[in-house]
Amino acid sequence: MRRHRIMGLLGALTLAAGALAGPAAAAAGPASAGPVPPAEFGTDWHDPLTAAPPVERPATRSCRVTLAEARFSDFTPYRGSYTPPTGCGRSDWAKAVLRLDGKVKGRQYDRLGNLTLGGVEILRTSTPEPSPDGIAWSVEKDVTRYRDVLSRPQPVEMLIGNVVNDTYTGVIDVKVTLTLYAADRHHPAPDTPDRVLPLTTPAVTTPRNTERLLAEVYATGSGGGCEEYWYLTVPDAAPYSCKAADGPHREVRISVDGRLAGLAAPFPTVWTGGWSNPFLWYVTPGPRAFDVQPIVYDLTPYAALFNDGRPHRVEVSVAGVPAGQAGWNTPASLLLWQDHGRQVVTGALTRHEEGAPTGSSRWTPAAPGGEHRLDTDGAHRLTATGHLDTSRGRVTTTVTRAVSHTSAHRWTDGEARDALDASWTDEESVTRGDTTTRTARTYTMDGETTLGAGDRLRTVLSLGDRADTLTLRGGRPAGRSHLDDRYTGDASYTANVPREQRHAVGTSTERYRLYGTDTGGGCYDRTVSTAQGTVTEDRLRC
C-alpha cells in the first residue's frame, strides 16, 4: 500500500528501513516490565502483537479444519473447498473461531487480504512489514454469525495481493483454520442469522418471511493512491499532494432501490506502513489493522419491502470520493432472520427522514514561512421506521443514525511538516419492540510528521477507537459495555542515507480496555509497550 508522501518520500525509503543493521530486538513475554531495548532498530524485532483480547472459547468438544494454506507472492488467489466437520454438531455450534497464522521475512510492503466462503467475506486483514530475519503473527476472529455459510460445503477463496522481486523479497506464508465448538446445556448455540447472502450483484431476492435484516460492509480505503489517506485529502485549490474536490469528509452509505437506507462513518484505519513511518508499527499495529471490522447497518425497517418476493437493488457507495477515483473496496453481505411461523411476513416502511448533509472544508493559505490550514466539518442524520406483522404479532423497528466529523489539517509548503487533528462520531439507536440499543462510537487521530535537520524524519501519532453501548428493555438498563482502544507512537529515522546509517528508533503503546455485561469477567484491560522492536511492557490489569 502507498505511504503518505512527505517531501516526495515514497515506499522504497520506508521499506528499506526494514533491513537496518544493529543488535536484534529481544523478545518479551507477559510481564509488568520487559527487557532493556537496544539503542536502535536492528535486523529483527518482536513478533507483531496487539493488546486486543483473545476470542473466548467454551470448554466443549471442538473440531478444527483448514480453510486455506498458501504462499502469496503475486496477485493469484488461493482457491479451495470447505466441508464442515461432523464431530461437533450439524450447525448448532456454541462458537466458531477463525485463526490466521502468518509468517514473512525479508523486505515487503504491508498488504491487504481477504477470505471469502461461498462468496461471503468473513475476514479482511492486512499484513505487518517483516524484518530481514523474519516475523510471525496471528489473527483470531469470532465468526459464529456466519453459521449459515459454515454449515454447508463451500468454495473458499483467499487473496493477499503481493509483489515479489529482487527488491521486495517477502513471500507471505499463511494458514487459516476454523475451529467449531459443540453446544451443550451450559454453552447453548447463540442466535445467529438464518441466511447470509453475499451481495455479488446489486439485485438480491430474500426469503419472504424475513423479520430482521442486517447488512455488513467491509469498507476500506486502500490499494494505493490518495484514498488510502482520505482523511488528509484537500480541495483542488490547496497546494497539497492528495486532492479531493470536496475535501476529506467521507460517509459509507447503503441504499435500497435508490433510496438511502443507512449511513456510517468509516474507520480511519492506518496500515502498517502508514504516515511515512513503518517503525511505528513493526510490533504493534494501529487499531483494527489486522482485523478489519465490518460496518453493520440495521435494515429491518425496510424488511417489508424485501418480503414482496421481487429482486431489490442494494448498493454501497462512499460519499466524498472524487468522481471516477478508485481506492475504496466495499464488499457486502445481508444477514437475515426468518419467521418460521409464517411463509410470508407483511408490513410497511412508515417513516423515512433524512437530514440534509452538512459540512464544508475551509482552506486558509499559509503566510510566508507559515502553515496552510484546512478545517473540515460534516454531519448527516437518517431515521427509518417500519413494522412487520409476524407470527408473534406486530413488531415495530426504528433506526436512527447520525454521523459527524471535524478535522484540522496543517502543513507547510513542500509538506516538510504535515499534521492532522481529527475526530469522527457515529451514533446509532435501534428500537425493536420494547428493546432499545444505543451505541456511540468515536474515532480519533492526532499526529504530525516532520522532516527536520539532517533529513531526520519523525512521526508522532495517537489513534483512538471508542464505543459505548447501552441496552434498555422496557425502559430499564439491561446491558452496558465500554470499549476504549488507544494507540500512541513516536518514531524517527534519517532519510536519504544507506540503511545502516538510518539509526531508526521508535516507541509505541497500545492500551485496550473493555468493560461490560457481555465481557468475560466484566473487565479486560491490557497494555503493550515497545521500544526499538522490543516489548518493554505487557500488562493485564483485570
C-alpha positions in Angstrom: 0.0 0.0 0.0 1.1 3.5 -0.7 2.7 5.6 2.0 1.7 9.2 2.8 4.0 11.5 1.0 6.3 14.0 2.7 9.0 15.7 0.6 8.5 13.0 -2.1 9.4 10.2 0.3 7.7 7.1 -1.0 7.6 3.4 0.0 11.1 2.5 -1.2 12.7 4.6 1.6 10.5 3.4 4.4 10.6 -0.2 3.4 14.3 -0.3 3.1 14.4 0.7 6.7 13.2 -2.8 7.5 16.7 -4.1 6.9 18.7 -2.0 9.3 21.9 -3.3 10.8 22.3 -3.5 14.5 21.5 -5.6 17.6 18.5 -7.9 17.3 15.4 -6.9 19.4 14.9 -9.2 22.4 11.5 -11.0 22.8 9.5 -10.3 25.9 6.7 -12.4 27.5 3.8 -11.1 29.5 5.2 -9.0 32.4 4.8 -5.6 34.0 8.2 -4.6 32.7 10.3 -6.0 29.8 14.0 -6.1 28.9 16.1 -3.1 28.1 15.6 -2.3 24.4 18.5 -1.8 22.0 19.7 1.7 21.1 18.0 1.5 17.7 16.2 -1.0 15.4 18.3 -4.0 14.3 17.6 -6.7 11.8 14.9 -8.4 13.8 12.2 -7.5 16.3 9.5 -9.0 18.4 6.7 -10.7 16.5 3.7 -8.4 15.9 1.0 -8.4 18.6 -1.9 -6.4 19.7 -3.4 -5.6 23.1 -6.9 -6.8 22.0 -8.5 -9.7 23.9 -8.4 -13.3 22.6 -11.6 -14.8 21.4 -13.3 -16.5 24.3 -13.9 -20.3 23.8 -16.3 -22.6 25.5 -15.0 -25.7 27.3 -16.7 -28.1 24.9 -15.8 -30.6 22.3 -14.1 -28.9 19.3 -13.4 -29.7 15.6 -10.8 -27.9 13.5 -10.5 -27.8 9.8 -8.0 -25.9 7.5 -9.7 -23.3 5.3 -6.7 -22.1 3.4 -2.9 -22.6 3.2 -0.9 -20.6 0.7 2.2 -18.7 -0.1 1.3 -15.3 -1.6 3.9 -13.9 -4.0 1.7 -12.2 -6.6 -2.0 -11.5 -7.2 -3.0 -15.1 -7.7 -5.8 -16.1 -5.3 -5.9 -19.3 -3.3 -8.9 -21.4 -4.2 -10.0 -24.5 -2.3 -13.1 -26.1 -0.8 -14.6 -26.4 2.7 -16.5 -29.3 4.1 -17.9 -28.8 7.6 -16.7 -31.4 10.2 -19.2 -33.8 11.6 -18.0 -34.4 15.1 -19.3 -31.2 16.7 -22.9 -30.9 15.7 -24.5 -30.2 12.3 -24.7 -26.4 12.7 -25.8 -25.6 16.2 -22.3 -24.7 17.4 -21.7 -22.7 20.6 -18.9 -20.8 18.8 -16.9 -20.7 15.5 -13.4 -19.2 15.7 -11.3 -18.3 12.7 -7.5 -18.1 13.0 -4.9 -16.9 10.6 -1.2 -17.7 11.2 1.3 -15.9 9.0 5.0 -15.5 8.6 7.2 -13.4 6.2 10.8 -12.4 6.1 13.0 -10.0 4.0 11.6 -6.8 2.7 8.0 -6.2 1.8 5.1 -3.7 1.8 2.1 -4.0 4.0 -0.6 -5.9 2.0 -4.4 -6.1 2.3 -6.1 -9.5 2.2 -9.5 -11.1 2.5 -11.1 -14.6 2.7 -14.5 -15.5 1.3 -16.6 -18.6 1.9 -19.3 -19.2 -0.6 -18.8 -15.7 -1.8 -19.3 -14.2 1.7 -16.4 -12.2 3.0 -15.6 -13.5 6.5 -12.2 -12.0 7.1 -10.5 -8.8 5.9 -7.0 -8.2 7.2 -3.7 -6.6 6.5 -0.1 -7.8 7.0 2.8 -6.4 9.1 6.0 -5.4 7.4 8.7 -8.0 8.0 12.2 -8.0 9.5 15.1 -9.4 7.4 15.3 -12.3 9.9 11.5 -13.0 9.7 8.4 -12.5 11.8 5.3 -14.5 12.6 1.9 -13.2 13.7 -1.7 -14.4 14.1 -5.2 -13.1 13.9 -8.3 -14.6 15.6 -11.9 -13.7 14.9 -15.3 -14.9 16.1 -17.2 -15.9 13.0 -20.2 -17.6 14.7 -22.6 -15.3 13.0 -21.8 -16.9 9.6 -23.2 -20.2 10.8 -25.5 -20.4 7.7 -22.4 -20.4 5.4 -20.3 -22.6 7.7 -22.9 -25.3 7.9 -22.6 -26.4 4.2 -19.8 -27.3 1.8 -18.5 -24.1 0.2 -15.8 -22.9 -2.2 -13.0 -20.9 -0.4 -11.1 -18.1 -1.9 -8.3 -16.0 -0.3 -6.1 -13.3 -1.7 -3.3 -11.3 -0.2 -2.1 -9.3 -3.2 1.7 -9.2 -3.2 4.7 -8.4 -5.4 8.0 -10.3 -5.0 11.1 -9.3 -7.0 14.8 -8.6 -6.4 13.9 -5.6 -4.2 10.7 -6.8 -2.3 11.6 -10.3 -1.3 9.0 -11.2 1.3 6.7 -14.1 0.4 3.7 -14.1 2.7 3.0 -17.6 4.1 -0.4 -18.1 5.7 -2.5 -20.8 7.1 -6.2 -20.2 8.1 -8.1 -22.6 10.3 -11.6 -22.8 11.6 -12.5 -24.3 15.0 -16.1 -25.2 15.8 -17.2 -25.7 19.4 -20.1 -28.0 20.1 -23.0 -26.6 22.1 -24.2 -28.1 25.4 -26.6 -27.1 28.1 -24.0 -24.8 29.7 -23.0 -23.3 26.3 -26.0 -23.1 24.1 -25.9 -22.1 20.4 -26.4 -18.3 20.1 -29.0 -16.6 18.0 -27.4 -16.3 14.5 -28.9 -15.3 11.1 -30.8 -18.0 9.3 -29.4 -16.8 5.9 -26.2 -14.9 4.9 -26.3 -13.7 1.3 -23.3 -12.1 -0.4 -24.1 -9.0 -2.5 -22.2 -10.1 -5.5 -24.6 -8.2 -7.7 -26.8 -5.2 -6.7 -30.0 -7.2 -7.2 -31.0 -9.5 -4.4 -34.1 -11.5 -3.6 -34.6 -12.5 0.1 -37.0 -15.0 1.7 -40.5 -13.6 2.1 -40.6 -14.3 5.8 -37.7 -12.1 6.8 -38.2 -10.5 10.2 -34.8 -9.0 10.9 -32.3 -7.7 8.3 -28.7 -6.5 8.7 -26.1 -5.5 6.2 -22.3 -5.9 6.7 -19.9 -3.8 4.7 -16.1 -4.2 4.9 -15.2 -0.7 3.8 -11.5 0.1 3.3 -9.7 2.9 1.6 -6.6 1.2 0.4 -4.7 -0.3 -2.5 -2.5 2.8 -3.2 -3.5 6.3 -4.2 -4.8 9.1 -2.1 -7.9 7.3 -0.8 -5.6 5.3 1.4 -5.1 8.6 3.2 -8.6 10.0 2.6 -8.6 11.9 5.9 -5.6 14.0 4.6 -7.0 15.0 1.2 -7.6 18.6 0.4 -9.7 20.6 -2.1 -8.2 21.2 -5.6 -7.3 24.8 -4.9 -5.0 23.9 -1.9 -1.3 23.1 -2.6 -1.1 19.5 -1.3 -0.1 16.1 -2.8 -3.5 14.4 -2.2 -6.6 16.0 -3.7 -10.3 15.6 -3.3 -12.7 18.3 -4.7 -14.8 18.3 -1.5 -12.1 17.6 1.0 -11.6 14.7 3.4 -15.2 14.1 4.7 -16.3 10.6 3.8 -19.5 8.6 4.6 -20.2 5.0 3.8 -23.8 4.8 2.6 -26.1 1.9 1.7 -29.2 2.3 -0.4 -32.3 0.2 -1.2 -33.8 0.7 -4.6 -32.0 4.0 -4.9 -33.1 5.4 -1.5 -30.7 6.0 1.3 -31.2 3.2 3.9 -28.1 3.6 6.1 -25.0 5.7 6.7 -21.9 5.4 8.7 -18.5 7.0 9.4 -15.6 5.0 8.0 -13.0 3.9 10.5 -9.7 5.7 9.7 -7.5 2.6 9.5 -3.8 3.2 9.4 -2.0 0.3 7.8 1.5 -0.8 8.9 3.4 1.4 6.6 1.3 4.4 7.2 2.3 8.0 7.9 5.6 7.5 6.1 7.0 5.6 9.1 6.8 1.8 9.4 8.9 1.9 12.6 5.7 2.9 14.4 4.0 -0.4 13.5 6.7 -3.1 13.4 5.5 -4.7 16.6 2.1 -3.1 17.5 -0.2 -2.2 14.6 -2.8 0.5 14.8 -6.4 -0.4 15.9 -8.2 -2.8 13.5 -5.3 -3.0 11.1 -5.1 -6.8 11.5 -8.8 -7.4 12.0 -10.8 -5.0 9.8 -14.3 -4.9 11.3 -17.4 -4.5 9.0 -19.8 -1.6 9.3 -23.2 -3.1 10.3 -26.4 -1.5 9.2 -29.8 -2.4 10.6 -32.1 -2.5 7.6 -35.1 -4.1 9.4 -37.4 -1.1 8.8 -37.1 -2.0 5.1 -37.8 -5.7 5.5 -41.4 -5.4 4.4 -40.1 -4.1 1.0 -37.9 -7.1 0.6 -40.6 -9.5 1.5 -42.6 -8.8 -1.7 -40.7 -11.7 -3.5 -39.2 -9.4 -6.1 -35.5 -8.5 -6.5 -34.3 -5.3 -4.9 -31.2 -3.2 -5.5 -28.8 -2.9 -2.6 -25.9 -0.7 -3.3 -22.9 0.7 -1.3 -21.2 4.0 -2.0 -18.6 6.2 -0.3 -19.7 9.8 -0.4 -16.9 12.4 -0.8 -14.7 10.3 -3.2 -13.9 12.3 -6.3 -15.8 11.1 -9.3 -14.0 8.3 -11.2 -11.4 7.9 -8.5 -10.7 4.4 -7.3 -9.4 3.4 -3.9 -12.3 2.0 -1.9 -13.3 -1.6 -1.5 -16.8 -2.3 -0.1 -17.8 -6.0 -0.2 -21.1 -6.5 1.5 -23.5 -9.3 2.7 -27.0 -9.4 4.0 -27.7 -11.2 7.3 -31.3 -12.1 7.8 -33.5 -13.9 10.4 -36.7 -15.6 9.3 -40.1 -16.0 11.0 -40.5 -19.8 10.9 -44.2 -19.4 11.9 -45.1 -17.8 8.7 -44.3 -18.2 5.0 -44.8 -14.6 4.2 -44.4 -11.6 6.6 -46.0 -8.4 5.6 -45.7 -4.9 6.9 -44.6 -1.4 5.8 -42.0 1.2 5.9 -43.8 4.0 7.8 -41.1 6.7 8.3 -38.0 7.8 6.3 -36.5 11.1 7.4 -33.1 12.1 6.0 -31.5 15.2 7.2 -29.7 17.2 4.6 -25.9 16.5 4.7 -24.0 19.5 6.1 -20.3 20.3 6.0 -17.5 22.2 4.4 -13.7 22.4 4.0 -12.2 25.8 4.5 -8.6 26.4 3.3 -6.5 29.1 4.9 -3.4 29.8 2.8 -0.1 29.9 4.6 1.6 33.2 5.4 5.2 33.4 4.2 7.1 30.7 6.1 3.9 29.6 7.8 1.4 26.7 7.6 -1.6 26.1 5.4 -4.7 25.0 7.3 -7.8 23.1 6.2 -10.7 23.0 8.6 -13.3 20.4 7.8 -16.7 19.5 9.3 -19.5 17.3 8.2 -22.7 15.7 9.5 -25.6 13.7 8.4 -28.6 12.0 10.0 -31.2 9.4 9.0 -34.2 7.9 10.7 -36.3 5.0 9.4 -39.3 3.1 11.0 -41.1 0.1 9.8 -43.4 -2.6 11.1 -43.8 -6.3 10.4 -46.8 -8.5 11.2 -45.0 -11.6 12.5 -46.4 -14.8 13.9 -45.9 -13.3 17.3 -47.8 -10.1 16.5 -46.8 -6.7 15.1 -43.2 -5.6 15.7 -42.0 -2.1 15.0 -38.4 -1.2 14.4 -36.9 2.3 14.4 -33.3 3.0 13.5 -31.6 6.4 13.9 -28.0 7.0 12.8 -26.1 10.3 12.9 -22.5 10.8 11.9 -20.2 13.8 12.3 -16.6 14.7 11.5 -14.3 17.6 12.4 -10.7 17.9 11.5 -7.8 20.5 11.3 -5.1 19.7 8.8 -1.9 21.8 8.9 1.1 21.6 6.5 3.9 23.7 5.2 4.9 24.3 1.6 6.7 21.1 0.4 5.0 19.2 3.3 8.1 19.1 5.4 5.6 19.4 8.3 2.3 17.7 8.0 -0.2 17.4 10.9 -3.8 16.3 11.5 -6.2 16.5 14.5 -9.4 14.8 13.6 -12.5 13.2 15.3 -15.4 11.2 13.9 -18.6 10.2 15.7 -21.1 7.6 14.7 -24.2 7.4 16.9 -26.9 4.7 16.4 -30.1 3.9 18.2 -32.2 0.8 17.3 -35.6 0.2 19.0 -37.2 -3.1 18.2 -40.3 -3.8 20.2 -39.6 -2.9 23.8 -35.8 -3.1 23.5 -33.6 -0.2 22.6 -29.8 -0.4 21.9 -27.8 2.8 21.7 -24.2 2.8 20.5 -22.0 5.9 20.5 -18.7 5.4 18.5 -15.8 7.9 18.5 -12.7 7.6 16.3 -9.7 10.0 16.8 -6.5 10.7 15.1 -3.9 13.3 16.2 -0.5 13.2 14.5 2.4 15.0 12.9 5.2 14.1 10.5 8.2 16.4 10.1 11.4 16.3 8.0 14.0 18.2 10.0 17.6 19.0 10.0 19.9 16.3 8.6 16.8 14.7 6.9 15.6 13.3 10.2 12.1 12.2 9.7 9.9 11.9 12.8 6.3 10.9 13.2 4.3 11.3 16.4 0.8 9.8 16.3 -2.1 8.8 18.6 -5.2 6.9 17.5 -8.4 6.1 19.3 -11.3 3.7 18.8 -14.1 4.0 21.4 -17.6 2.7 21.7 -20.2 2.9 24.4 -23.3 0.7 24.2 -26.4 0.7 26.4 -29.3 -1.7 26.1 -32.7 -0.8 27.6 -35.6 -3.2 28.0 -38.9 -1.8 28.9 -37.1 1.5 29.6 -34.7 -0.1 32.1 -31.0 -0.8 31.7 -30.4 -4.4 30.6 -26.8 -4.3 29.4 -23.9 -1.9 29.0 -20.4 -2.1 27.5 -17.4 0.3 27.1 -14.6 -0.2 24.6 -11.6 2.1 24.6 -8.6 1.1 22.3 -5.8 3.7 22.3 -2.5 3.7 20.4 0.4 6.2 20.7 3.7 6.1 18.8 6.8 8.2 18.2 9.4 7.0 15.7 12.2 8.6 13.7 14.9 7.7 11.2 17.4 9.5 8.9 16.2 9.6 5.3 18.3 9.6 2.1 21.2 7.7 3.5 22.3 4.0 3.3 20.1 1.9 5.5 22.9 1.2 8.1 23.0 4.9 8.7 19.3 5.4 9.3 19.6 5.0 13.1 15.9 4.3 13.5 14.2 4.5 16.9 10.6 4.1 17.8 8.3 3.6 20.8 4.7 2.6 20.9 2.0 1.9 23.5 -1.5 0.3 23.0 -4.0 0.1 25.8 -7.2 -1.9 25.1 -10.0 -1.6 27.7 -13.3 -3.4 27.5 -15.9 -3.4 30.3 -19.4 -4.5 30.4 -22.1 -7.2 31.0 -21.1 -9.0 27.8 -17.4 -9.2 28.6 -16.0 -12.3 30.1 -15.4 -11.4 33.8 -16.8 -8.0 33.1 -13.4 -6.4 32.6 -10.4 -6.6 30.2 -7.6 -4.1 30.4 -4.2 -4.8 28.7 -1.3 -2.5 27.9 1.5 -3.4 25.4 4.5 -1.0 25.1 7.6 -1.3 22.8 10.9 0.4 22.1 13.1 -0.3 19.1 11.2 -3.5 18.4 11.4 -4.9 22.0 8.3 -5.4 24.1 9.0 -3.4 27.2 5.6 -3.9 28.9 2.8 -6.4 28.6 0.4 -5.8 31.5 -3.1 -7.1 32.3 -4.9 -5.1 34.9 -8.1 -7.2 35.1 
